[in-house]
Amino acid sequence: MHSKSKTGHDFVVVASRLPVDRVEDADGSTTWRTSPGGLVTALEPVMREAGGVWIGWSGDAGPAPGAFEADGLRLVGLGLSDTEVRHFYEGFCNATLWPLYHDVIAPPQFHRRWWEAYVTVNRRFAEAAAEQAAPGATVWVHDYQLQLVPRMLRQQRGDVRIGFFNHIPFPGYEIFAQLPWRRQVVEGLLGADLLGFQRRADATNFLRACRRAVGLTTRGSAVQVREPEGSRTIQAAAFPISIDAKGLGEIAGRDDVRKRSAQICDALGEPGLVLLGVDRLDYTKGILHRLRAYGELVAAGRLGPRPVLIQVASPSRERVEAYQTLRDEVEVMVGRINGEHGEVGYAPVDYLHQSYPREEMAALYLTGDVMLVTPLRDGMNLVAKEYVACRNDENGALVLSEFTGAADELAGAFLVNPHDIEGMKDAIVRAANTSPAEARRRMRAMRRRVREHDVARWAADFLDSLSEAPGADRSAWEPEAS
């Protein structure tokens, strides 16, 4: 699987974005820098080891960059026009599918021209994959932006083995059924041999959609599709994604990172308790609920003298209206808490609307006595795992939403329902007042889980299962009830 032949690559990753960002240098030349983000963090080490090719979009409107190398990765950049960025990316991906798949926390919008752009762009990705894949190659397609690619690719290249991994939740059928193109999406995904989801519940929701939207037969974790050349069996199962725990732990152990953590503490002006939130500025992340709970705790004095919440909210999808509105609401609430409870030289909330490199994030993770990860809905949430991986000192406490995939794995966390503000406040206070011995016991258990189930194991588990996926299967089945 790891070699490249003259007729293509034996291993092909297809994702909506390239794992690099374009950087315009002062002399007018263009360079590429490895970009931060869950998928990139997860797949970069796997890609290097596999020596494969990564097909994706650069993130900017304009012509395709084509094939190039950056940081030792072989990449093929596809282009999107201004209209396609608006209709495919900002429209169908981020204003239709994203809210729909996150339990309609924001109302999804359904526009036919957005769907048409989604089909067009998915076809472009499928054609690029067909062109790059060697005979019998393994192709790994990623995430909700490319749900039609597996079937489109299979129609062009019946010889390749196709895996698909969904990084975000897959909704219950009553929600999914709102999508006017529900059947086309399910059929698109069923072009794969193996479908991976973050949680078992997501795989179950998908199998139910196969029965309800397409009328297919499922048994256990498998669904059977009848095609002209015979029946195929597709597996749908949970493969919870993870992080490069060893690499992050090494960064957090560096002298310069530990020194930076001490500088952050000094800059906060001898704070009492330090709480930390690290999120993309997204309405699924529960930032407003968290701020409300924290503001009430500060007002009631339940966190002791001079607590500080460092809230990193990295910019996200800034041209989508719902995100602009959220930013305004978050900044008003931060201003209100600081205005009511701050003093000269002290602000209860340190709000940072920017992105940071991994070293700075590691220093922040070392600074936070209590990490607040409180999404309303999240496929996994790698921030929770990053915090745990960085805590080589086995200190710190994690308050974690039960509506994240990470809640299935991190048994040492204080689990909360972020809609329950009183419950969240009590959990934060419990986490802040945990005895050192209890905190160590909890952190040790979480660190063991994150170390043993790291990103390399996640990818290996998925690719091993893909290599063993049944594919053609002509046996007759008894259907399961819907």
Stockholm file with secondary structure:
# STOCKHOLM 1.0

chainA/1-482         MHSKSKTGHDFVVVASRLPVDRVEDADGSTTWRTSPGGLVTALEPVMREAGGVWIGWSGDAGPAPGAFEADGLRLVGLGLSDTEVRHFYEGFCNATLWPLYHDVIAPPQFHRRWWEAYVTVNRRFAEAAAEQAAPGATVWVHDYQLQLVPRMLRQQRGDVRIGFFNHIPFPGYEIFAQLPWRRQVVEGLLGADLLGFQRRADATNFLRACRRAVGLTTRGSAVQVREPEGSRTIQAAAFPISIDAKGLGEIAGRDDVRKRSAQICDALGEPGLVLLGVDRLDYTKGILHRLRAYGELVAAGRLGPRPVLIQVASPSRERVEAYQTLRDEVEVMVGRINGEHGEVGYAPVDYLHQSYPREEMAALYLTGDVMLVTPLRDGMNLVAKEYVACRNDENGALVLSEFTGAADELAGAFLVNPHDIEGMKDAIVRAANTSPAEARRRMRAMRRRVREHDVARWAADFLDSLSEAPGADRSAWEPEAS
#=GR chainA/1-482 SS CCCEETTEEEEEEEEEECSEEEEECTTSCEEEEECCSHHHHHHHHHHHHHTCEEEEEEEEEBSCCEEEEETTEEEEEEEECHHHIIIIIIIIIIIIIHHHHTTTSSCCCCCHHHHHHHHHHHHHHHHHHHHHEEEEEEEEEESGGGTTHHHHHHHHCTTSEEEEECCSCCCCHHHHTTCTTHHHHHHHHTTSSEEEESSHHHHHHHHHHHHHHHCCEEETTEEEEEETTEEEEEEEEECCCCCCHHHHHHHHTSHHHHHHHHHHHHHTTSCSSEEEEEEESCGGGCHHHHHHHHHHHHHHTTTCSSCEEEEEEECCCTTSHHHHHHHHHHHHHHHHHHHHHCBTTBCSEEEECSCCCHHHHHHHHHHCSEEEECCSSBSCCHHHHHHHHHCTTCCCEEEEETTBGGGGTCTTSEEECTTCHHHHHHHHHHHHTCCHHHHHHHHHHHHHHHHHTCHHHHHHHHHHHHHTCCEECCCCCCCCCC
#=GC SS_cons         CCCEETTEEEEEEEEEECSEEEEECTTSCEEEEECCSHHHHHHHHHHHHHTCEEEEEEEEEBSCCEEEEETTEEEEEEEECHHHIIIIIIIIIIIIIHHHHTTTSSCCCCCHHHHHHHHHHHHHHHHHHHHHEEEEEEEEEESGGGTTHHHHHHHHCTTSEEEEECCSCCCCHHHHTTCTTHHHHHHHHTTSSEEEESSHHHHHHHHHHHHHHHCCEEETTEEEEEETTEEEEEEEEECCCCCCHHHHHHHHTSHHHHHHHHHHHHHTTSCSSEEEEEEESCGGGCHHHHHHHHHHHHHHTTTCSSCEEEEEEECCCTTSHHHHHHHHHHHHHHHHHHHHHCBTTBCSEEEECSCCCHHHHHHHHHHCSEEEECCSSBSCCHHHHHHHHHCTTCCCEEEEETTBGGGGTCTTSEEECTTCHHHHHHHHHHHHTCCHHHHHHHHHHHHHHHHHTCHHHHHHHHHHHHHTCCEECCCCCCCCCC
//
